[in-house]
Amino acid sequence: MEKQSKHWEDVRDLFRNWREENCRQSEDVVDLWKEVLANHFGKLGDEGWLVLEQVFIAALDCHSMEIANFCLSKLNQEFPDSMRVKRLKAMKYEALERYEDALDILDLIIKKDETNAASRKRKVTIYKSQGMIIEAIKELTDYLRIFMADQEAWMELSDLYISQQEWNKAAFCVEELMLHSPFNHLYLQRYAEIKYTQGGYENLEIARSYYAQAAKLNPNNVRALYGLLLTSVHMASNSKCPSQKKKESIKLSEWATNQLSQLQSSNDSKLFSSQILEGMGNLQIGNDSKN
């Protein structure tokens, strides 16, 4: 990006667009701040405080602690009792790997305001970065008791349970997601993957059903189609499978094969091959064998 010829108002507008679009662009933010906007901070008015917060986070990303300290100092002088500024201070400690100091600040914020979602999420992030998965699960579970509609948090909790191979709890989290968005093919696919990983005939049958629904909602979902193909083949060859369901499985496997063939003929073959490999790699979450 060319920075030399930029006017400070253009940079201000660019920063504003990045904030609205939730784009970090950390290196560009830091460079433009140093080269252009820092010399015109007084002209920004109240928007200057938003810019300082934006530059502070970008500076942490780039580990430019001098700039981060400057921004935090300015914000702290203007808003000494702000919980938002205290959370930024916790982020600074987190960047410096002073995790206990960061957690102390976040606990103080949560004690004053139990509904402070951002601080609770930062605690989860800190626990994860330290490999303290059990603590992260507990914190995220407490968070979801208050913010039950946070789909991103449910998916995160599912991932944490998967990392601990607690498949039933991971499946419960995805069930919550499906209640919020019953026609989201990615949630259906995710649930099928968990059931496929658990193994056993009953779970295999559930996985096939959800793979089929995901493929129905999005016929271009390669992972769902490949999952449907594998589960159908497994079921058709399983001694526990009744004859009627074997016929259904054979039909579904043929349909999935045809869909995959059509996708291969309509897409770039190299791209399609990479999608297939990705689907195979992620279809089974763990290494449990199928029964």
C-alpha positions in Angstrom: 0.0 0.0 0.0 1.3 3.5 -0.9 1.4 5.7 2.2 3.6 8.6 1.3 1.0 10.6 -0.6 -2.0 9.9 1.6 -3.8 12.9 3.2 -4.7 12.5 6.9 -8.5 12.7 6.0 -8.1 9.8 3.6 -6.3 7.8 6.2 -9.1 8.6 8.8 -11.7 7.4 6.3 -9.7 4.3 5.6 -9.4 3.5 9.3 -13.2 4.1 9.7 -14.0 1.6 6.8 -11.7 -1.0 8.4 -13.5 -0.6 11.7 -16.9 -0.9 10.1 -15.9 -4.0 8.1 -14.1 -5.5 11.1 -10.8 -5.7 9.2 -7.6 -5.8 11.3 -5.1 -4.8 8.7 -2.7 -4.5 11.6 0.6 -3.7 9.7 -1.1 -1.1 7.5 -2.8 0.5 10.6 0.5 0.8 12.4 2.4 2.2 9.4 -0.3 4.7 8.5 -0.5 5.8 12.1 3.2 6.5 12.3 3.6 8.1 8.9 0.3 10.1 8.7 -2.3 10.1 11.4 -0.2 10.5 14.6 0.7 14.0 13.5 -3.0 14.9 13.1 -4.5 13.3 16.1 -5.9 16.5 17.5 -8.0 17.0 14.3 -9.9 13.7 14.7 -12.2 14.9 17.5 -14.1 12.2 19.4 -13.3 9.7 16.7 -9.7 9.9 17.8 -10.4 7.6 20.8 -11.8 4.9 18.5 -8.7 5.3 16.3 -6.4 5.0 19.4 -8.1 1.7 20.3 -7.8 0.5 16.7 -4.1 1.4 16.6 -3.5 -0.1 20.1 -4.9 -3.5 19.0 -2.9 -3.4 15.7 0.2 -2.5 17.6 -0.2 -5.6 19.9 -0.6 -7.7 16.7 2.7 -6.3 15.4 4.3 -6.3 18.9 4.9 -2.6 18.6 4.8 -2.1 22.3 5.9 1.5 22.2 2.9 2.5 20.1 0.6 0.3 22.2 1.8 1.9 25.4 1.3 5.4 24.0 -2.3 4.6 22.9 -3.2 3.0 26.2 -1.8 5.9 28.1 -3.9 8.4 26.2 -7.0 6.3 26.6 -6.4 5.8 30.3 -5.9 9.5 30.9 -9.2 10.3 29.1 -11.2 7.4 30.6 -9.6 6.3 33.9 -12.6 4.3 35.1 -13.6 2.7 31.8 -14.0 -1.1 31.8 -13.3 -1.0 28.1 -9.9 0.5 28.7 -9.2 -1.9 31.5 -9.9 -4.8 29.1 -7.4 -3.2 26.7 -4.8 -3.2 29.5 -5.5 -6.9 30.0 -4.9 -7.5 26.3 -1.5 -5.8 26.7 -0.6 -8.1 29.6 -1.8 -11.1 27.5 0.5 -10.0 24.6 3.4 -9.8 27.1 2.5 -13.3 28.4 1.7 -11.9 31.8 -1.4 -14.1 32.0 -2.0 -13.9 35.7 -2.1 -10.1 35.6 -4.5 -10.2 32.6 -6.8 -12.6 34.4 -6.8 -10.5 37.5 -8.0 -7.5 35.5 -10.6 -9.5 33.6 -12.0 -11.0 36.9 -12.3 -7.5 38.3 -14.3 -6.4 35.2 -16.6 -9.5 35.4 -17.1 -9.0 39.1 -18.4 -5.5 38.4 -20.4 -6.5 35.3 -21.3 -10.2 34.9 -22.7 -9.5 31.4 -19.4 -8.2 30.0 -19.1 -10.7 27.2 -15.8 -9.5 25.7 -14.0 -10.0 29.0 -15.3 -13.5 29.5 -14.3 -14.4 25.9 -10.8 -13.0 26.6 -10.5 -15.3 29.6 -11.3 -18.3 27.3 -8.6 -17.1 24.9 -6.0 -16.9 27.7 -6.8 -20.3 29.0 -6.6 -21.8 25.5 -3.3 -20.1 24.8 -1.9 -21.7 28.0 -3.3 -25.1 27.1 -5.7 -25.0 30.0 -8.6 -26.6 28.1 -10.6 -27.7 31.1 -10.6 -24.1 32.5 -11.5 -22.8 29.1 -14.4 -25.2 28.9 -15.7 -24.1 32.3 -15.4 -20.4 31.5 -17.1 -20.8 28.1 -19.9 -22.9 29.7 -20.5 -20.2 32.3 -20.5 -17.6 29.4 -23.2 -19.6 27.5 -25.4 -19.7 30.6 -25.8 -16.0 30.1 -25.4 -15.7 26.3 -27.2 -18.8 25.1 -27.8 -17.4 21.6 -24.1 -16.9 20.8 -23.6 -19.4 18.0 -19.8 -18.7 17.7 -19.4 -19.6 21.3 -21.3 -22.9 20.9 -19.1 -23.9 18.0 -16.0 -23.0 20.0 -17.2 -25.1 23.0 -17.8 -28.0 20.6 -14.2 -27.7 19.3 -12.9 -27.7 22.9 -14.9 -30.9 23.7 -13.7 -32.5 20.6 -10.1 -31.8 21.6 -10.9 -33.7 24.8 -12.7 -36.5 22.8 -15.9 -35.8 24.7 -18.1 -36.6 21.7 -21.5 -36.5 23.4 -20.9 -33.1 24.8 -19.5 -31.9 21.4 -22.7 -33.2 19.7 -24.9 -31.4 22.3 -23.2 -28.1 21.4 -23.9 -28.7 17.7 -27.5 -29.6 18.5 -27.8 -26.2 20.1 -26.5 -24.7 16.9 -29.0 -26.6 14.8 -31.8 -25.3 17.0 -30.7 -21.7 16.2 -30.1 -22.4 12.4 -31.8 -25.6 11.4 -31.0 -25.0 7.7 -27.3 -24.4 8.0 -25.7 -27.2 6.1 -22.4 -26.7 7.8 -23.9 -27.4 11.2 -25.6 -30.5 9.9 -22.4 -31.7 8.4 -20.5 -31.0 11.6 -23.0 -33.1 13.6 -22.7 -35.9 11.1 -18.9 -35.8 11.4 -19.1 -36.2 15.2 -21.5 -39.1 14.9 -19.4 -40.7 12.3 -16.3 -40.4 14.6 -18.2 -42.0 17.5 -18.7 -45.1 15.5 -21.2 -47.9 16.0 -24.2 -48.7 13.8 -26.6 -46.4 15.4 -24.3 -43.4 15.2 -23.5 -44.3 11.6 -27.2 -44.3 10.7 -27.6 -40.8 12.3 -24.5 -39.6 10.5 -25.9 -40.8 7.2 -29.1 -38.9 7.8 -27.4 -35.6 8.6 -24.9 -35.9 5.8 -27.9 -36.5 3.4 -29.7 -33.4 4.8 -26.6 -31.3 4.5 -26.0 -32.5 0.9 -29.7 -31.8 0.1 -29.4 -28.2 1.4 -26.1 -27.6 -0.5 -25.4 -30.1 -3.3 -22.0 -28.6 -3.8 -20.8 -29.5 -0.3 -18.1 -32.0 -1.2 -17.4 -33.1 2.4 -21.1 -33.8 3.0 -21.4 -35.8 -0.3 -18.3 -37.8 0.5 -19.5 -38.4 4.0 -22.9 -39.6 2.7 -21.1 -41.9 0.3 -18.9 -43.5 3.0 -21.7 -43.9 5.6 -24.0 -45.4 3.0 -21.3 -47.9 1.9 -20.6 -48.8 5.6 -24.3 -49.3 6.3 -24.9 -51.4 3.2 -22.1 -53.7 4.3 -23.1 -53.9 8.0 -24.7 -57.1 9.2 -27.0 -55.1 11.5 -28.6 -53.2 8.6 -32.1 -54.4 7.6 -32.6 -55.2 3.9 -34.8 -52.1 3.3 -32.2 -49.8 4.7 -29.5 -51.5 2.7 -31.4 -50.6 -0.4 -31.8 -47.0 0.7 -28.0 -46.9 1.5 -27.2 -48.2 -2.0 -29.4 -45.6 -3.6 -27.9 -42.8 -1.5 -24.3 -44.0 -2.3 -25.1 -44.0 -6.0 -26.7 -40.5 -5.8 -23.7 -39.2 -3.9 -21.3 -40.7 -6.5 -23.2 -39.1 -9.3 -23.2 -35.7 -7.6 -19.4 -36.0 -7.0 -18.9 -36.9 -10.6 -20.9 -33.9 -11.8 -19.0 -31.6 -9.5 -15.7 -33.0 -10.9 -16.8 -32.5 -14.5 -18.0 -28.9 -13.8 -15.0 -27.8 -11.7 -11.3 -27.6 -12.2 -10.0 -31.1 -11.6 -7.1 -30.0 -9.4 -9.4 -27.9 -7.2 -11.9 -30.7 -6.9 -9.1 -33.2 -5.9 -8.0 -30.8 -3.2 -11.5 -30.5 -1.9 -11.9 -34.3 -1.9 -8.6 -34.7 0.1 -9.7 -32.0 2.5 -13.0 -33.8 2.9 -11.3 -37.1 3.6 -9.0 -35.5 6.1 -11.8 -33.8 8.1 -14.6 -36.3 7.7 -13.5 -38.3 10.8 -12.6 -36.0 13.6 -10.7 -38.6 15.7 -9.1 -41.9 15.1 -11.8 -44.2 16.5 -12.5 -47.2 14.3 -16.0 -47.8 13.0 -18.0 -50.8 14.4 
